[in-house]
Every structure is written in structure tokens, then in C-alpha cells.
């Protein structure tokens, strides 16, 4: 009989309980290669409860996802039920049993897809009772804990659409980044009052509120230069008044000239960027 140790070659049996095992391996890389081969060939090795061994034992793809392999040779993995295939006369896995300490918290109308490895797990649960989907990820690795959604097509014009009739909350305890190779459009619309606000970013151009008011955010350095020009002109006028104006007797000019030699007509100090910049906004 193919795949069965000699102890069972002349025996007659249909059902056996056993555990997933791995052959003697040199290191972690060999273990990974062996498990990869098991997934590719959809075959595993089983240590049967009464001492026999079944090698190259076929296992359905959907059950292969449910088993756990032992960490080292000599240990055992998931408990399985092995039967003799009625047509090919070879052993095959038909059931994968849960561990005795596995707790199933599923409820009525609930389905779960789980992958667990110690403290690392990924789970999708759906609850038809109240219309809910939960995605839970946990990892004890520095570079673990990742959820990726990849969308593409032949024309490189794939689309990801998310529509919520209600609220959407996104929270991150660290950096939140949004990248685009083309354009980003952020828009808030009050449909009841026909009011909207928007920020559109395309290349190096930023447009606020669709430029309806034809308004712009000033370049602070150009604004400083403009202020400096005005300040320089005013200082020139004040200097001319102070140095060259000769009042005529009884016309009140003497009192006016005196004003130009005291505050607020002192020389204006040129504006610096630090005087008018907003620390919270940078570009």
C-alpha cells in the first residue's frame, strides 16, 4: 500500500487518528522549504496513534489551510483523521481536529476565517445577525501587523470605491500618509444648504474651494518684500519731512513737524518673515 509504513502493509484498516509531523531537518530554512513543498504538492506526513507512519498523504486544499506543523522533528502538529481512499488504495486526510484548548467564540449567523500562530493572528469575522464585518490583525513581530489592499488591471486604471451612508472614522497612533501620482481631491459638501469646501492638489498646484472667489494664499517671502518696499517709501517720506521741511510762521507747520519727530512717526523697522509667518502652516 502506497505511503504506509510496513506495519500496515498487510493490515486492513479504513480509519486512523494521527498527527501532522515533519522529517528530521537541519534548520528553520529547511523547515520552511519542507512546508512550502507540502503546500505545493498538497501532501503531508502523518504519525498514526498506534505507531505507524503515513508519508505523502494527500490532503484537500481547504484542510491544508487549517493544519499546524510542529516546530521541530519529534513534536506533533494538528490532529487529523486519515482514511484509505476507496479508489486509489492510499491514505488521505479527511478531517482536521481543533486543539482541546481552542475556544470558539462564534455565535449564531457568524462565520470566521482565522489564521493563528502563537500570538500572531489574522481574522475576518462576519455577523449576519446585525450586519457586521470585523478584520482583526495582531503580530508580535517588529515588521508584522499589516493589511494590504492591491487593485490593478491591464490598463493600470483600477479603482477602489468606498461608500458610507453615515460616518467614517480613521484613527492612527502614528503617521497617516496619502500618496497619489496624479491628483488628490478633498471635498466636504453640505447638500441641505448647497455649500461645499474643497482642496484640490494636482502636481505643484493647490486650489481651494474650486477658486470660486479667485482668491490666493500669498507667498510669504513675496509679501515680506512688498511690505519692505512700502516701509522703505514711508521711511523716505518721514526723513524728507524731518530733514527738509521748513514751516512757515503762523501756519501751524511747526507743530506738525514736531509730530513727525516723535512716535508713531519714527523710522519703521523692516518686516521679517518671522514677524508674519504662522508656525502651524508651512510650505
ZARO-351394 format. One line per 3 residues: number of its first residue (from 1); their letters; for each residue x, y, z of C-alpha. Coordinates in steps of 0.1 Angstrom, whole numbers. Each point is the difference from the previous one (the first is absolute). Layout:
! residues N
NUM	A	X:Y:Z; ...
***
This chain:
! residues 283
1	XXX	0:0:0; 15:33:-11; 11:25:27
4	XXX	-5:-24:30; 27:-13:22; 7:-38:0
7	XXX	-21:-5:32; -31:6:-21; 10:-15:-33
10	XXX	-19:-32:7; -26:15:23; -36:8:-8
13	XXX	-12:34:13; -22:28:-11; 3:27:26
16	XXX	29:12:22; 6:30:22; 35:16:-3
19	XXX	20:32:2; 19:21:-25; 38:-5:2
22	XXX	31:13:-18; 31:-20:-9; 34:7:17
25	XXX	12:34:-12; 32:20:4; -15:34:7
28	XXX	-28:25:-3; 6:6:-37; -3:-38:-7
31	XXX	-33:0:20; -14:28:-21; 10:-17:-33
34	XXX	-16:-33:11; -32:17:10; 0:19:-33
37	XXX	3:-33:-18; -29:-14:20; -22:30:-12
40	XXX	12:-4:-36; -6:-38:-1; -29:0:24
43	XXX	15:-30:18; 11:-4:37; 15:-26:23
46	XXX	-21:-15:28; 10:-18:32; -29:-23:8
49	XXX	-11:-5:36; 10:-37:-1; 35:6:-12
52	XXX	-2:-2:-38; 11:28:-23; -18:11:-32
55	XXX	22:21:-23; -11:20:-30; -35:-1:13
58	XXX	-23:21:-23; -19:28:18; -27:22:-16
61	XXX	10:36:-5; -27:14:23; 12:-23:28
64	XXX	37:8:-6; -8:36:10; -13:-13:34
67	XXX	30:-21:11; 30:11:21; 34:-16:-4
70	XXX	23:-8:30; 29:23:6; 26:-28:2
73	XXX	4:-36:-9; -14:-22:28; -29:23:8
76	XXX	-34:-4:-16; -24:25:-16; -37:-1:-7
79	XXX	-21:-30:7; -15:-15:-31; -22:-29:-12
82	XXX	15:-22:-27; -20:-24:-22; 9:-23:-28
85	XXX	-10:14:-34; -25:-25:-14; 13:3:-36
88	XXX	37:6:4; 5:-21:31; 21:27:16
91	XXX	-4:19:32; -14:35:0; -9:27:25
94	XXX	-38:6:3; -3:19:33; 21:25:20
97	XXX	-9:1:37; 3:32:21; 22:0:31
100	XXX	-18:-8:32; 9:34:14; -12:19:-31
103	XXX	-29:22:9; -26:8:-27; -18:32:8
106	XXX	-22:-1:-31; -37:7:4; -30:-8:-21
109	XXX	1:15:-35; 37:6:4; 29:-12:-22
112	XXX	37:3:6; 32:-4:-20; 30:-3:23
115	XXX	37:-5:-3; 18:-3:34; 36:-6:9
118	XXX	6:6:37; -6:37:7; -2:7:-37
121	XXX	-35:-2:-16; -20:13:-29; -38:-3:2
124	XXX	-30:11:-21; -34:-5:17; -34:7:-15
127	XXX	-32:3:21; -32:-3:-20; -21:6:31
130	XXX	8:37:1; 18:5:-33; 36:4:11
133	XXX	35:-9:-13; 31:1:22; 36:-3:-11
136	XXX	25:-6:28; 37:-2:-3; 27:-5:27
139	XXX	37:-7:-2; 29:-3:24; 24:8:-28
142	XXX	16:34:-5; -10:1:-37; -33:-19:4
145	XXX	-36:12:3; -6:10:-36; -33:2:-20
148	XXX	5:5:-38; -25:7:-27; 13:-2:-35
151	XXX	-21:10:-30; 12:-1:-36; -11:-8:-36
154	XXX	15:-3:-35; -3:38:-6; 14:9:34
157	XXX	-33:17:8; -13:-21:29; -25:16:24
160	XXX	-6:-3:37; -34:14:10; -12:4:36
163	XXX	-34:14:6; -14:5:35; -36:13:6
166	XXX	9:14:35; 34:7:16; 35:-13:-7
169	XXX	27:2:27; 37:-6:-7; 24:0:30
172	XXX	37:-6:0; 24:3:29; 28:9:-23
175	XXX	5:15:-35; -29:0:-24; 11:4:-36
178	XXX	-19:5:-33; 19:-3:-32; -12:6:-36
181	XXX	19:0:-33; -26:23:-15; -25:19:20
184	XXX	-16:2:35; -34:16:5; -14:6:35
187	XXX	-36:12:1; -26:6:27; -36:7:-12
190	XXX	-30:12:19; -27:-11:-24; -28:15:22
193	XXX	14:35:-4; 18:-4:-33; 33:9:16
196	XXX	33:-17:-7; 37:4:9; 28:-17:-19
199	XXX	38:-4:-3; 13:-12:-34; 37:-10:-3
202	XXX	14:-7:-35; 37:0:-6; 14:32:17
205	XXX	-34:18:-1; -24:3:29; -35:13:-7
208	XXX	-23:10:29; -38:-1:-4; 3:-4:-38
211	XXX	14:35:-1; -36:14:-1; 11:33:17
214	XXX	32:2:-21; 19:3:33; 35:-12:8
217	XXX	23:-7:29; 29:24:-2; 36:-10:-3
220	XXX	13:12:34; 34:10:-14; -15:21:-28
223	XXX	-24:15:26; 30:9:22; 18:17:-30
226	XXX	-32:20:-7; -3:11:36; 37:10:0
229	XXX	-5:21:-32; -29:19:17; 19:4:32
232	XXX	30:14:-19; -22:25:-18; -16:12:33
235	XXX	34:3:16; 12:21:-29; -31:23:3
238	XXX	5:3:38; 37:8:-5; -8:27:-26
241	XXX	-25:16:23; 24:0:30; 31:12:-19
244	XXX	-12:24:-26; -35:13:9; 2:37:11
247	XXX	-32:11:16; -14:35:-8; -8:22:30
250	XXX	-35:-2:13; -11:-28:-23; 1:-27:27
253	XXX	28:-19:-19; 23:1:30; -24:-21:21
256	XXX	-5:-24:-29; 37:-4:-6; 5:-7:37
259	XXX	-24:-29:-4; 22:-15:-27; 29:-1:24
262	XXX	-19:-21:27; -20:-32:1; -17:-13:-21
265	XXX	21:16:-27; 33:-16:10; 19:-19:-27
268	XXX	-19:-33:-8; 19:-32:6; -1:-22:-31
271	XXX	-23:-31:3; 17:-34:3; -16:-33:-9
274	XXX	-1:-10:37; -22:30:7; -28:-12:-22
277	XXX	3:-37:-4; -24:-26:15; 20:-27:18
280	XXX	-28:-25:-6; 1:4:-38; 31:-8:-21
283	X	5:-3:-38
***
